[in-house]
């Protein structure tokens, strides 16, 4: 183990004794991947990298909702069409969501 590595979350200890951990570096993002596809996951957009969290699909699977912190505009919810890639922002008038 190493001192002063930052904020970590323990994930598991393997059968060989290796410790797998998640190092929190302050960036979060949303990726898409198809089950069974050998290609790596793809970030939903190259804009505002590291600012998206809490993704959720619509019941029909064609729209993705996520939360993003985008500069001075603050946090908002974004709806992204998976067909066209078009997005629209929703700014709830709530203290926190």
N, C-alpha and C positions, 0 to 999 in steps of 0.2 A: 504494500500500500504506500501511497505517496501523500505527504502533507500538502495542504493548501492547493488542492486541485479544483476547488469550486464546489458547486452544488451538484450532487449526484443522487441518483435513485437506484438502489440495488434491484436488479431484475431476477437473477438466479445464480445458483452455483452449479456448474456442470459436474458430470460424473468424474471427470479428471481433476476436479478441484478448482477450475478456473472460475473467477467471479465476473459475471457480466453485469455491467452497470450502464446507466444512461447519464451522460454528462449534460447538464443543462447549461447552454451557452447564451440563452436569452432570445434565441430565434425559434420561431415555430412556423410551419407551413403546411399546406394541403397538397397531397399527391394523389394521383389516380393510377390504378393498376388493375388489369384483368386477371382473374384467377386462372392459373394454368398457362399464362403467357410468360415466356422466358425473358421478355424485355423488362428492364428495370422500371419502377414507378416513374411517372412524369408529373412534374409540378404543374398545377392548373394554369399558372401564368408566370411570366418572368417579371411582371411589374410588382413592386412592393414585396420583394422576396423576404421571407422571414417574418411576415406580419399577419398571417392568417391562422385561425384556430377554429375548433369546434365545428367541423363539417357535418352536414346531414343531407341525405338525399330526399327528394320529394317522393311520394308514394309510387309515381310512375317511372322514377329513375332518370328523368330527363333534365332535372334542375338540381343544382347543388346550392345549399345555403351554407354560408360560413360567416364568422365574425372576423373583422380585421381592424387593426389599429393603423390608421393612415395619417401620420403627421399631425398637424395642427387641427385637422378636421375631427380628430378623435375617433373613438370606436364606432363602428357601424355594422349592420348586417348587409351581406351582399348575396344576391340571387344570381347565379350563373347558369345560363342555358348550356347544357352539354352538347346540344346540336350545333348552335351557332357561335358559342363562346361569348355572346353578349352578356353584359353584367348590368345590374342596376343596384343602387344603394338604398337602404332603408335606414333611417335615423330615428330609432324609437326614442321617445321623450321619457327616458327612465334614468334613474341614478346609476343603475348597473344592470347588465343583462348577460 
